[in-house]
Amino acid sequence: MTFLVSEANKQRSEVRISNLNPQDRKLFEAAKAKEIDSWLSTETVCRILRNKVPRENVMRCRWILTLEGGK
């Protein structure tokens, strides 16, 4: 089963850090830190010095931040 979300709905659900108040920014930063700690503890990722990895082996990514409950 596949679900498609219209571009308009995606725009409404994704949060922009720059639009948040300082309290909500802190909550999102804490959630991101918790997620990274989880990746490290499960060995999904590991810490490594940036200069130890060839640039072409670095995967670019970004956080997709959303609010629960349609806030």
N, C-alpha and C positions, 0 to 999 in steps of 0.2 A: 504494500500500500504506500502510495506517495502523496504527500501534501504539498501544495504550492501556496506561497504567501505572496500577495500582490506587493509591488514595490511600495505602495502607499502604506500598507500595514507594517512592512518591515521598518519604514521610516518612523512610525509611531512607537514601535516597541523598543528600538535601540536607543540607549541612553548616551548622551554626549556629556562627558565629564565637565566641559566648560559651561554647561547649562545647569549644573547642580549647585546647591548651596554647600558651604564648607562642611556641614555635618554629614550630608549624604556623600560627599567626596571621601571623607574619612571612612565611611562604611564600605564604599566600593574598594578603597585601597586595602582595607582589612580583609575583605573577601578575596581579593586577588592574592594577597600574601598567604592566606589560608590555602588557596588552591595550589600555589607554588610549593608550599610546605608539604602538601599531600603528594605532589609529583615527586618531590625529593625523597620522602619517606617510603614510597612504593617503588623507588628506583625507576620511575618512568623516564625521568631525566636525571642528569648529574651535573654538578658544577664543574666548569672547566675554564681555563683562561682563554680569552677571546683569540689571542695570538697563537694558540695551540691547534686551532681548527682552520683548515683552508676555507677561504671566503666562499667558494662555490659549494661547500658542504653545510653552510648555515642556512637553515630554513627560516624564511621570514614569516611572521604571523602578527596577528593583532587580537586584542581583546574585543569580544562582542558582549557588551554590557546591556542587560535588560532588567527591568523592575518586575517583581512578582506581583501577581494579583491585579494587573492592569492599572497600577498607580500612575 
